[in-house]
C-alpha cells in the first residue's frame, strides 16, 4: 500500500525532497522500513530505503538511509533475492517463514499488506527479470 508523504517542507520550491511514492513496512514494535521513490532535478528517479527505530529511552528515532539508483535496481534485487534464498533453503530449510505472514492495522486504521500478498522468493525465481516485471 502506498501513502502520500506529507513530511516535506511546503515552503521550499524544490520538489527533489518530495516523495512520489512511499511504502511503509512495520517490523515489530520499534522498527519501520520506508521505501520512497524520489526525483532528481533532471527528472530521473531513485529509491531511498530508510530504517527507522524508536529509541529505547522513547526520545525520538534513529534513522539509517540508503540510496538506490536505477542502474542498480536489477543488481540489488538479484542480490537480495539470492541472499534471502540462501537463508531460506540452505541455512533454515525447516523454518516456517509463512508464520510471519499476517495483516496488521497501521496508526490510521488502514490494513498493511502482509508478505503473502507479495510474490514469494523461491530458489526457482528468475533473477534476470526486470524490476518492472516484479510486482507487489
N, CA, C and O atoms as a GROMACS GRO file, in nm:
protein
  544
    1UNK      N    1   0.084  -0.116   0.000
    1UNK     CA    2   0.000   0.000   0.000
    1UNK      C    3   0.090   0.123   0.000
    1UNK      O    4   0.178   0.135   0.085
    2UNK      N    5   0.070   0.213  -0.092
    2UNK     CA    6   0.143   0.338  -0.094
    2UNK      C    7   0.069   0.442  -0.013
    2UNK      O    8  -0.051   0.429   0.011
    3UNK      N    9   0.138   0.542   0.029
    3UNK     CA   10   0.073   0.650   0.100
    3UNK      C   11   0.137   0.781   0.059
    3UNK      O   12   0.251   0.784   0.012
    4UNK      N   13   0.064   0.890   0.078
    4UNK     CA   14   0.118   1.021   0.048
    4UNK      C   15   0.209   1.063   0.161
    4UNK      O   16   0.170   1.056   0.278
    5UNK      N   17   0.328   1.106   0.128
    5UNK     CA   18   0.423   1.151   0.229
    5UNK      C   19   0.414   1.302   0.238
    5UNK      O   20   0.455   1.372   0.146
    6UNK      N   21   0.360   1.352   0.348
    6UNK     CA   22   0.344   1.496   0.368
    6UNK      C   23   0.451   1.551   0.462
    6UNK      O   24   0.433   1.658   0.521
    7UNK      N   25   0.562   1.479   0.476
    7UNK     CA   26   0.668   1.521   0.567
    7UNK      C   27   0.776   1.602   0.498
    7UNK      O   28   0.893   1.593   0.536
    8UNK      N   29   0.739   1.679   0.398
    8UNK     CA   30   0.837   1.764   0.333
    8UNK      C   31   0.801   1.909   0.359
    8UNK      O   32   0.686   1.939   0.392
    9UNK      N   33   0.896   1.998   0.346
    9UNK     CA   34   0.879   2.139   0.377
    9UNK      C   35   0.805   2.208   0.264
    9UNK      O   36   0.860   2.223   0.155
   10UNK      N   37   0.680   2.250   0.289
   10UNK     CA   38   0.599   2.314   0.186
   10UNK      C   39   0.652   2.450   0.146
   10UNK      O   40   0.612   2.503   0.042
   11UNK      N   41   0.741   2.510   0.226
   11UNK     CA   42   0.792   2.642   0.195
   11UNK      C   43   0.902   2.640   0.090
   11UNK      O   44   0.944   2.745   0.042
   12UNK      N   45   0.948   2.524   0.055
   12UNK     CA   46   1.053   2.512  -0.045
   12UNK      C   47   0.992   2.481  -0.180
   12UNK      O   48   0.894   2.408  -0.188
   13UNK      N   49   1.048   2.536  -0.287
   13UNK     CA   50   1.001   2.508  -0.421
   13UNK      C   51   1.079   2.395  -0.485
   13UNK      O   52   1.064   2.368  -0.605
   14UNK      N   53   1.162   2.329  -0.408
   14UNK     CA   54   1.247   2.222  -0.457
   14UNK      C   55   1.175   2.089  -0.439
   14UNK      O   56   1.166   2.037  -0.328
   15UNK      N   57   1.123   2.033  -0.549
   15UNK     CA   58   1.045   1.910  -0.538
   15UNK      C   59   1.133   1.785  -0.527
   15UNK      O   60   1.080   1.674  -0.519
   16UNK      N   61   1.265   1.800  -0.525
   16UNK     CA   62   1.353   1.682  -0.514
   16UNK      C   63   1.332   1.610  -0.382
   16UNK      O   64   1.354   1.488  -0.375
   17UNK      N   65   1.291   1.679  -0.278
   17UNK     CA   66   1.275   1.616  -0.149
   17UNK      C   67   1.138   1.550  -0.133
   17UNK      O   68   1.115   1.478  -0.036
   18UNK      N   69   1.048   1.573  -0.227
   18UNK     CA   70   0.915   1.517  -0.218
   18UNK      C   71   0.917   1.371  -0.262
   18UNK      O   72   0.977   1.335  -0.363
   19UNK      N   73   0.851   1.291  -0.183
   19UNK     CA   74   0.838   1.150  -0.218
   19UNK      C   75   0.724   1.135  -0.317
   19UNK      O   76   0.612   1.182  -0.291
   20UNK      N   77   0.750   1.071  -0.430
   20UNK     CA   78   0.648   1.048  -0.531
   20UNK      C   79   0.563   0.926  -0.498
   20UNK      O   80   0.446   0.918  -0.536
   21UNK      N   81   0.620   0.832  -0.427
   21UNK     CA   82   0.552   0.711  -0.384
   21UNK      C   83   0.622   0.661  -0.260
   21UNK      O   84   0.745   0.670  -0.250
   22UNK      N   85   0.547   0.609  -0.164
   22UNK     CA   86   0.605   0.557  -0.041
   22UNK      C   87   0.539   0.426  -0.003
   22UNK      O   88   0.419   0.407  -0.023
   23UNK      N   89   0.618   0.339   0.053
   23UNK     CA   90   0.571   0.211   0.104
   23UNK      C   91   0.628   0.197   0.244
   23UNK      O   92   0.750   0.204   0.262
   24UNK      N   93   0.541   0.176   0.344
   24UNK     CA   94   0.586   0.162   0.482
   24UNK      C   95   0.565   0.019   0.526
   24UNK      O   96   0.459  -0.039   0.503
   25UNK      N   97   0.666  -0.038   0.589
   25UNK     CA   98   0.657  -0.175   0.640
   25UNK      C   99   0.690  -0.171   0.788
   25UNK      O  100   0.802  -0.141   0.828
   26UNK      N  101   0.589  -0.202   0.870
   26UNK     CA  102   0.611  -0.212   1.015
   26UNK      C  103   0.678  -0.344   1.043
   26UNK      O  104   0.637  -0.448   0.991
   27UNK      N  105   0.781  -0.341   1.125
   27UNK     CA  106   0.856  -0.462   1.160
   27UNK      C  107   0.874  -0.465   1.311
   27UNK      O  108   0.977  -0.420   1.363
   28UNK      N  109   0.778  -0.517   1.380
   28UNK     CA  110   0.785  -0.520   1.525
   28UNK      C  111   0.733  -0.391   1.586
   28UNK      O  112   0.671  -0.309   1.518
   29UNK      N  113   0.760  -0.374   1.714
   29UNK     CA  114   0.709  -0.259   1.787
   29UNK      C  115   0.793  -0.133   1.767
   29UNK      O  116   0.740  -0.022   1.778
   30UNK      N  117   0.919  -0.147   1.739
   30UNK     CA  118   1.007  -0.031   1.736
   30UNK      C  119   1.070  -0.002   1.600
   30UNK      O  120   1.137   0.100   1.585
   31UNK      N  121   1.049  -0.088   1.502
   31UNK     CA  122   1.120  -0.074   1.375
   31UNK      C  123   1.022  -0.058   1.260
   31UNK      O  124   0.921  -0.128   1.253
   32UNK      N  125   1.052   0.036   1.169
   32UNK     CA  126   0.973   0.058   1.049
   32UNK      C  127   1.068   0.081   0.933
   32UNK      O  128   1.171   0.147   0.947
   33UNK      N  129   1.034   0.024   0.817
   33UNK     CA  130   1.111   0.046   0.696
   33UNK      C  131   1.026   0.131   0.601
   33UNK      O  132   0.905   0.111   0.589
   34UNK      N  133   1.091   0.225   0.533
   34UNK     CA  134   1.024   0.309   0.434
   34UNK      C  135   1.096   0.293   0.301
   34UNK      O  136   1.219   0.300   0.295
   35UNK      N  137   1.020   0.272   0.195
   35UNK     CA  138   1.072   0.269   0.058
   35UNK      C  139   1.008   0.388  -0.013
   35UNK      O  140   0.887   0.390  -0.033
   36UNK      N  141   1.088   0.486  -0.051
   36UNK     CA  142   1.037   0.608  -0.114
   36UNK      C  143   1.097   0.627  -0.251
   36UNK      O  144   1.218   0.609  -0.270
   37UNK      N  145   1.014   0.663  -0.348
   37UNK     CA  146   1.060   0.700  -0.482
   37UNK      C  147   1.072   0.851  -0.485
   37UNK      O  148   0.979   0.922  -0.449
   38UNK      N  149   1.187   0.899  -0.529
   38UNK     CA  150   1.213   1.043  -0.537
   38UNK      C  151   1.267   1.078  -0.674
   38UNK      O  152   1.313   0.991  -0.748
   39UNK      N  153   1.260   1.205  -0.708
   39UNK     CA  154   1.307   1.252  -0.838
   39UNK      C  155   1.428   1.344  -0.821
   39UNK      O  156   1.439   1.416  -0.722
   40UNK      N  157   1.516   1.339  -0.919
   40UNK     CA  158   1.630   1.432  -0.922
   40UNK      C  159   1.587   1.558  -0.996
   40UNK      O  160   1.477   1.565  -1.051
   41UNK      N  161   1.674   1.658  -0.999
   41UNK     CA  162   1.646   1.780  -1.076
   41UNK      C  163   1.622   1.752  -1.223
   41UNK      O  164   1.541   1.818  -1.287
   42UNK      N  165   1.692   1.653  -1.275
   42UNK     CA  166   1.681   1.617  -1.416
   42UNK      C  167   1.567   1.520  -1.444
   42UNK      O  168   1.566   1.455  -1.548
   43UNK      N  169   1.472   1.509  -1.352
   43UNK     CA  170   1.358   1.419  -1.366
   43UNK      C  171   1.399   1.274  -1.384
   43UNK      O  172   1.337   1.200  -1.461
   44UNK      N  173   1.502   1.235  -1.315
   44UNK     CA  174   1.541   1.095  -1.306
   44UNK      C  175   1.490   1.046  -1.171
   44UNK      O  176   1.456   1.128  -1.086
   45UNK      N  177   1.484   0.918  -1.150
   45UNK     CA  178   1.424   0.865  -1.028
   45UNK      C  179   1.522   0.774  -0.954
   45UNK      O  180   1.606   0.709  -1.015
   46UNK      N  181   1.507   0.772  -0.822
   46UNK     CA  182   1.585   0.684  -0.738
   46UNK      C  183   1.499   0.645  -0.619
   46UNK      O  184   1.393   0.704  -0.596
   47UNK      N  185   1.544   0.547  -0.544
   47UNK     CA  186   1.471   0.497  -0.428
   47UNK      C  187   1.555   0.522  -0.304
   47UNK      O  188   1.676   0.501  -0.304
   48UNK      N  189   1.490   0.568  -0.198
   48UNK     CA  190   1.556   0.572  -0.068
   48UNK      C  191   1.493   0.463   0.018
   48UNK      O  192   1.372   0.444   0.019
   49UNK      N  193   1.578   0.392   0.089
   49UNK     CA  194   1.533   0.290   0.182
   49UNK      C  195   1.576   0.337   0.320
   49UNK      O  196   1.695   0.356   0.346
   50UNK      N  197   1.479   0.355   0.408
   50UNK     CA  198   1.507   0.408   0.541
   50UNK      C  199   1.463   0.309   0.646
   50UNK      O  200   1.352   0.256   0.641
   51UNK      N  201   1.551   0.283   0.741
   51UNK     CA  202   1.516   0.206   0.860
   51UNK      C  203   1.500   0.306   0.973
   51UNK      O  204   1.591   0.385   1.000
   52UNK      N  205   1.386   0.304   1.038
   52UNK     CA  206   1.360   0.393   1.150
   52UNK      C  207   1.334   0.309   1.273
   52UNK      O  208   1.246   0.224   1.274
   53UNK      N  209   1.413   0.333   1.379
   53UNK     CA  210   1.397   0.256   1.503
   53UNK      C  211   1.370   0.353   1.618
   53UNK      O  212   1.443   0.450   1.637
   54UNK      N  213   1.264   0.326   1.693
   54UNK     CA  214   1.233   0.406   1.810
   54UNK      C  215   1.340   0.379   1.915
   54UNK      O  216   1.374   0.264   1.942
   55UNK      N  217   1.393   0.486   1.973
   55UNK     CA  218   1.495   0.471   2.077
   55UNK      C  219   1.435   0.412   2.203
   55UNK      O  220   1.318   0.436   2.234
   56UNK      N  221   1.514   0.336   2.275
   56UNK     CA  222   1.467   0.271   2.397
   56UNK      C  223   1.428   0.372   2.504
   56UNK      O  224   1.341   0.344   2.586
   57UNK      N  225   1.491   0.489   2.505
   57UNK     CA  226   1.458   0.590   2.605
   57UNK      C  227   1.336   0.673   2.563
   57UNK      O  228   1.304   0.773   2.627
   58UNK      N  229   1.268   0.631   2.454
   58UNK     CA  230   1.149   0.699   2.400
   58UNK      C  231   1.175   0.844   2.366
   58UNK      O  232   1.084   0.927   2.374
   59UNK      N  233   1.298   0.875   2.329
   59UNK     CA  234   1.335   1.012   2.296
   59UNK      C  235   1.367   1.022   2.147
   59UNK      O  236   1.479   1.056   2.109
   60UNK      N  237   1.269   0.992   2.062
   60UNK     CA  238   1.289   1.007   1.919
   60UNK      C  239   1.322   0.876   1.850
   60UNK      O  240   1.298   0.767   1.902
   61UNK      N  241   1.377   0.891   1.729
   61UNK     CA  242   1.406   0.777   1.642
   61UNK      C  243   1.548   0.784   1.589
   61UNK      O  244   1.603   0.892   1.569
   62UNK      N  245   1.607   0.668   1.568
   62UNK     CA  246   1.732   0.657   1.494
   62UNK      C  247   1.696   0.617   1.352
   62UNK      O  248   1.618   0.525   1.332
   63UNK      N  249   1.754   0.688   1.254
   63UNK     CA  250   1.722   0.658   1.115
   63UNK      C  251   1.850   0.628   1.038
   63UNK      O  252   1.952   0.695   1.056
   64UNK      N  253   1.842   0.528   0.954
   64UNK     CA  254   1.951   0.493   0.865
   64UNK      C  255   1.893   0.489   0.725
   64UNK      O  256   1.789   0.428   0.702
   65UNK      N  257   1.960   0.555   0.631
   65UNK     CA  258   1.906   0.568   0.497
   65UNK      C  259   2.009   0.524   0.395
   65UNK      O  260   2.128   0.549   0.410
   66UNK      N  261   1.959   0.459   0.290
   66UNK     CA  262   2.045   0.427   0.176
   66UNK      C  263   1.973   0.469   0.049
   66UNK      O  264   1.850   0.472   0.042
   67UNK      N  265   2.051   0.501  -0.051
   67UNK     CA  266   2.000   0.548  -0.179
   67UNK      C  267   2.026   0.440  -0.283
   67UNK      O  268   2.136   0.387  -0.292
   68UNK      N  269   1.924   0.409  -0.361
   68UNK     CA  270   1.934   0.307  -0.464
   68UNK      C  271   1.900   0.371  -0.598
   68UNK      O  272   1.788   0.419  -0.618
   69UNK      N  273   1.996   0.371  -0.688
   69UNK     CA  274   1.980   0.437  -0.818
   69UNK      C  275   1.938   0.337  -0.924
   69UNK      O  276   1.969   0.218  -0.913
   70UNK      N  277   1.869   0.386  -1.027
   70UNK     CA  278   1.805   0.300  -1.127
   70UNK      C  279   1.900   0.200  -1.191
   70UNK      O  280   1.861   0.088  -1.222
   71UNK      N  281   2.025   0.240  -1.211
   71UNK     CA  282   2.120   0.150  -1.276
   71UNK      C  283   2.156   0.030  -1.188
   71UNK      O  284   2.216  -0.066  -1.235
   72UNK      N  285   2.119   0.037  -1.059
   72UNK     CA  286   2.149  -0.072  -0.966
   72UNK      C  287   2.025  -0.151  -0.925
   72UNK      O  288   2.038  -0.248  -0.850
   73UNK      N  289   1.905  -0.113  -0.973
   73UNK     CA  290   1.782  -0.180  -0.931
   73UNK      C  291   1.791  -0.331  -0.952
   73UNK      O  292   1.768  -0.407  -0.858
   74UNK      N  293   1.823  -0.376  -1.072
   74UNK     CA  294   1.824  -0.520  -1.101
   74UNK      C  295   1.931  -0.593  -1.022
   74UNK      O  296   1.907  -0.703  -0.973
   75UNK      N  297   2.050  -0.533  -1.009
   75UNK     CA  298   2.157  -0.598  -0.932
   75UNK      C  299   2.119  -0.608  -0.785
   75UNK      O  300   2.144  -0.710  -0.720
   76UNK      N  301   2.059  -0.504  -0.732
   76UNK     CA  302   2.017  -0.502  -0.592
   76UNK      C  303   1.911  -0.609  -0.568
   76UNK      O  304   1.921  -0.687  -0.472
   77UNK      N  305   1.810  -0.613  -0.654
   77UNK     CA  306   1.703  -0.712  -0.639
   77UNK      C  307   1.756  -0.854  -0.650
   77UNK      O  308   1.717  -0.942  -0.573
   78UNK      N  309   1.846  -0.878  -0.746
   78UNK     CA  310   1.905  -1.012  -0.762
   78UNK      C  311   1.987  -1.050  -0.639
   78UNK      O  312   1.979  -1.163  -0.592
   79UNK      N  313   2.066  -0.956  -0.587
   79UNK     CA  314   2.147  -0.984  -0.469
   79UNK      C  315   2.062  -1.010  -0.346
   79UNK      O  316   2.092  -1.102  -0.269
   80UNK      N  317   1.958  -0.932  -0.327
   80UNK     CA  318   1.868  -0.952  -0.214
   80UNK      C  319   1.796  -1.086  -0.226
   80UNK      O  320   1.786  -1.160  -0.128
   81UNK      N  321   1.748  -1.117  -0.344
   81UNK     CA  322   1.678  -1.244  -0.367
   81UNK      C  323   1.770  -1.362  -0.342
   81UNK      O  324   1.730  -1.459  -0.277
   82UNK      N  325   1.893  -1.356  -0.393
   82UNK     CA  326   1.989  -1.465  -0.371
   82UNK      C  327   2.019  -1.483  -0.223
   82UNK      O  328   2.028  -1.596  -0.175
   83UNK      N  329   2.035  -1.374  -0.151
   83UNK     CA  330   2.067  -1.379  -0.009
   83UNK      C  331   1.951  -1.438   0.071
   83UNK      O  332   1.972  -1.523   0.158
   84UNK      N  333   1.829  -1.395   0.042
   84UNK     CA  334   1.712  -1.449   0.111
   84UNK      C  335   1.697  -1.598   0.080
   84UNK      O  336   1.669  -1.677   0.169
   85UNK      N  337   1.715  -1.634  -0.047
   85UNK     CA  338   1.705  -1.775  -0.085
   85UNK      C  339   1.807  -1.861  -0.012
   85UNK      O  340   1.776  -1.973   0.028
   86UNK      N  341   1.930  -1.810   0.006
   86UNK     CA  342   2.034  -1.884   0.077
   86UNK      C  343   1.990  -1.912   0.221
   86UNK      O  344   2.005  -2.024   0.270
   87UNK      N  345   1.938  -1.810   0.288
   87UNK     CA  346   1.893  -1.829   0.426
   87UNK      C  347   1.777  -1.929   0.431
   87UNK      O  348   1.775  -2.019   0.514
   88UNK      N  349   1.680  -1.911   0.340
   88UNK     CA  350   1.562  -1.996   0.342
   88UNK      C  351   1.592  -2.141   0.305
   88UNK      O  352   1.537  -2.232   0.367
   89UNK      N  353   1.675  -2.164   0.207
   89UNK     CA  354   1.696  -2.300   0.158
   89UNK      C  355   1.817  -2.370   0.219
   89UNK      O  356   1.812  -2.490   0.244
   90UNK      N  357   1.925  -2.297   0.243
   90UNK     CA  358   2.048  -2.360   0.293
   90UNK      C  359   2.062  -2.355   0.445
   90UNK      O  360   2.102  -2.453   0.507
   91UNK      N  361   2.029  -2.241   0.504
   91UNK     CA  362   2.051  -2.225   0.648
   91UNK      C  363   1.931  -2.265   0.733
   91UNK      O  364   1.947  -2.320   0.841
   92UNK      N  365   1.810  -2.238   0.684
   92UNK     CA  366   1.690  -2.264   0.765
   92UNK      C  367   1.580  -2.330   0.682
   92UNK      O  368   1.470  -2.276   0.674
   93UNK      N  369   1.607  -2.445   0.620
   93UNK     CA  370   1.507  -2.505   0.532
   93UNK      C  371   1.381  -2.552   0.604
   93UNK      O  372   1.276  -2.564   0.542
   94UNK      N  373   1.388  -2.579   0.733
   94UNK     CA  374   1.273  -2.630   0.807
   94UNK      C  375   1.195  -2.520   0.879
   94UNK      O  376   1.094  -2.548   0.943
   95UNK      N  377   1.241  -2.397   0.870
   95UNK     CA  378   1.175  -2.286   0.940
   95UNK      C  379   1.050  -2.244   0.864
   95UNK      O  380   1.050  -2.239   0.741
   96UNK      N  381   0.943  -2.215   0.936
   96UNK     CA  382   0.817  -2.173   0.874
   96UNK      C  383   0.815  -2.020   0.860
   96UNK      O  384   0.767  -1.950   0.950
   97UNK      N  385   0.866  -1.970   0.749
   97UNK     CA  386   0.867  -1.825   0.725
   97UNK      C  387   0.726  -1.770   0.705
   97UNK      O  388   0.703  -1.652   0.729
   98UNK      N  389   0.632  -1.855   0.662
   98UNK     CA  390   0.494  -1.811   0.643
   98UNK      C  391   0.424  -1.780   0.774
   98UNK      O  392   0.319  -1.717   0.773
   99UNK      N  393   0.480  -1.822   0.886
   99UNK     CA  394   0.419  -1.792   1.016
   99UNK      C  395   0.416  -1.642   1.042
   99UNK      O  396   0.339  -1.595   1.127
  100UNK      N  397   0.499  -1.567   0.971
  100UNK     CA  398   0.505  -1.423   0.991
  100UNK      C  399   0.415  -1.347   0.894
  100UNK      O  400   0.413  -1.224   0.897
  101UNK      N  401   0.342  -1.417   0.809
  101UNK     CA  402   0.252  -1.353   0.713
  101UNK      C  403   0.118  -1.324   0.780
  101UNK      O  404   0.034  -1.414   0.793
  102UNK      N  405   0.100  -1.201   0.820
  102UNK     CA  406  -0.029  -1.163   0.877
  102UNK      C  407  -0.050  -1.014   0.852
  102UNK      O  408   0.045  -0.937   0.841
  103UNK      N  409  -0.177  -0.976   0.844
  103UNK     CA  410  -0.210  -0.836   0.822
  103UNK      C  411  -0.213  -0.763   0.955
  103UNK      O  412  -0.250  -0.819   1.058
  104UNK      N  413  -0.173  -0.638   0.950
  104UNK     CA  414  -0.175  -0.552   1.068
  104UNK      C  415  -0.241  -0.421   1.031
  104UNK      O  416  -0.238  -0.380   0.915
  105UNK      N  417  -0.302  -0.355   1.129
  105UNK     CA  418  -0.354  -0.222   1.104
  105UNK      C  419  -0.246  -0.122   1.141
  105UNK      O  420  -0.179  -0.136   1.243
  106UNK      N  421  -0.231  -0.019   1.056
  106UNK     CA  422  -0.138   0.087   1.090
  106UNK      C  423  -0.208   0.191   1.176
  106UNK      O  424  -0.325   0.174   1.209
  107UNK      N  425  -0.139   0.299   1.212
  107UNK     CA  426  -0.193   0.401   1.301
  107UNK      C  427  -0.320   0.465   1.246
  107UNK      O  428  -0.406   0.508   1.323
  108UNK      N  429  -0.334   0.472   1.113
  108UNK     CA  430  -0.451   0.534   1.052
  108UNK      C  431  -0.567   0.436   1.039
  108UNK      O  432  -0.674   0.473   0.989
  109UNK      N  433  -0.549   0.312   1.084
  109UNK     CA  434  -0.655   0.214   1.074
  109UNK      C  435  -0.660   0.144   0.940
  109UNK      O  436  -0.751   0.065   0.916
  110UNK      N  437  -0.564   0.169   0.851
  110UNK     CA  438  -0.560   0.104   0.721
  110UNK      C  439  -0.486  -0.028   0.734
  110UNK      O  440  -0.393  -0.041   0.814
  111UNK      N  441  -0.528  -0.125   0.656
  111UNK     CA  442  -0.461  -0.254   0.659
  111UNK      C  443  -0.326  -0.245   0.589
  111UNK      O  444  -0.314  -0.185   0.483
  112UNK      N  445  -0.227  -0.306   0.650
  112UNK     CA  446  -0.094  -0.314   0.592
  112UNK      C  447  -0.083  -0.450   0.526
  112UNK      O  448  -0.113  -0.552   0.588
  113UNK      N  449  -0.041  -0.452   0.401
  113UNK     CA  450  -0.034  -0.578   0.326
  113UNK      C  451   0.062  -0.674   0.393
  113UNK      O  452   0.169  -0.634   0.440
  114UNK      N  453   0.025  -0.798   0.397
  114UNK     CA  454   0.112  -0.899   0.454
  114UNK      C  455   0.206  -0.950   0.347
  114UNK      O  456   0.189  -0.922   0.229
  115UNK      N  457   0.306  -1.023   0.390
  115UNK     CA  458   0.405  -1.077   0.297
  115UNK      C  459   0.344  -1.176   0.199
  115UNK      O  460   0.400  -1.199   0.092
  116UNK      N  461   0.227  -1.235   0.234
  116UNK     CA  462   0.169  -1.331   0.141
  116UNK      C  463   0.104  -1.264   0.021
  116UNK      O  464   0.064  -1.332  -0.073
  117UNK      N  465   0.092  -1.131   0.021
  117UNK     CA  466   0.041  -1.061  -0.097
  117UNK      C  467   0.154  -1.025  -0.192
  117UNK      O  468   0.129  -0.972  -0.300
  118UNK      N  469   0.276  -1.054  -0.152
  118UNK     CA  470   0.394  -1.027  -0.235
  118UNK      C  471   0.438  -1.159  -0.296
  118UNK      O  472   0.428  -1.264  -0.232
  119UNK      N  473   0.486  -1.153  -0.418
  119UNK     CA  474   0.535  -1.275  -0.482
  119UNK      C  475   0.645  -1.336  -0.396
  119UNK      O  476   0.741  -1.267  -0.363
  120UNK      N  477   0.633  -1.464  -0.358
  120UNK     CA  478   0.733  -1.524  -0.270
  120UNK      C  479   0.867  -1.538  -0.340
  120UNK      O  480   0.876  -1.553  -0.461
  121UNK      N  481   0.971  -1.532  -0.259
  121UNK     CA  482   1.106  -1.552  -0.309
  121UNK      C  483   1.135  -1.700  -0.301
  121UNK      O  484   1.131  -1.759  -0.193
  122UNK      N  485   1.164  -1.760  -0.414
  122UNK     CA  486   1.192  -1.903  -0.417
  122UNK      C  487   1.323  -1.928  -0.489
  122UNK      O  488   1.374  -1.841  -0.560
  123UNK      N  489   1.375  -2.046  -0.470
  123UNK     CA  490   1.501  -2.081  -0.537
  123UNK      C  491   1.484  -2.080  -0.688
  123UNK      O  492   1.580  -2.063  -0.763
  124UNK      N  493   1.358  -2.098  -0.734
  124UNK     CA  494   1.333  -2.102  -0.877
  124UNK      C  495   1.308  -1.962  -0.936
  124UNK      O  496   1.286  -1.950  -1.056
  125UNK      N  497   1.312  -1.857  -0.853
  125UNK     CA  498   1.284  -1.723  -0.903
  125UNK      C  499   1.380  -1.686  -1.015
  125UNK      O  500   1.498  -1.720  -1.011
  126UNK      N  501   1.328  -1.617  -1.114
  126UNK     CA  502   1.410  -1.573  -1.228
  126UNK      C  503   1.473  -1.440  -1.192
  126UNK      O  504   1.406  -1.336  -1.195
  127UNK      N  505   1.602  -1.441  -1.158
  127UNK     CA  506   1.672  -1.320  -1.118
  127UNK      C  507   1.700  -1.228  -1.235
  127UNK      O  508   1.745  -1.116  -1.214
  128UNK      N  509   1.676  -1.273  -1.358
  128UNK     CA  510   1.705  -1.188  -1.473
  128UNK      C  511   1.586  -1.101  -1.510
  128UNK      O  512   1.598  -1.017  -1.600
  129UNK      N  513   1.472  -1.118  -1.443
  129UNK     CA  514   1.354  -1.036  -1.473
  129UNK      C  515   1.381  -0.891  -1.436
  129UNK      O  516   1.451  -0.863  -1.339
  130UNK      N  517   1.326  -0.802  -1.514
  130UNK     CA  518   1.345  -0.660  -1.485
  130UNK      C  519   1.262  -0.621  -1.363
  130UNK      O  520   1.165  -0.689  -1.329
  131UNK      N  521   1.300  -0.513  -1.298
  131UNK     CA  522   1.229  -0.465  -1.181
  131UNK      C  523   1.085  -0.432  -1.217
  131UNK      O  524   0.996  -0.449  -1.134
  132UNK      N  525   1.060  -0.384  -1.340
  132UNK     CA  526   0.924  -0.352  -1.381
  132UNK      C  527   0.834  -0.475  -1.381
  132UNK      O  528   0.713  -0.462  -1.365
  133UNK      N  529   0.892  -0.593  -1.399
  133UNK     CA  530   0.814  -0.716  -1.400
  133UNK      C  531   0.789  -0.769  -1.260
  133UNK      O  532   0.703  -0.855  -1.242
  134UNK      N  533   0.862  -0.720  -1.162
  134UNK     CA  534   0.850  -0.765  -1.024
  134UNK      C  535   0.740  -0.684  -0.958
  134UNK      O  536   0.761  -0.567  -0.926
  135UNK      N  537   0.626  -0.743  -0.938
  135UNK     CA  538   0.510  -0.671  -0.885
  135UNK      C  539   0.483  -0.712  -0.743
  135UNK      O  540   0.508  -0.826  -0.705
  136UNK      N  541   0.432  -0.618  -0.666
  136UNK     CA  542   0.389  -0.649  -0.529
  136UNK      C  543   0.241  -0.667  -0.527
  136UNK      O  544   0.183  -0.693  -0.422
   0.00000   0.00000   0.00000
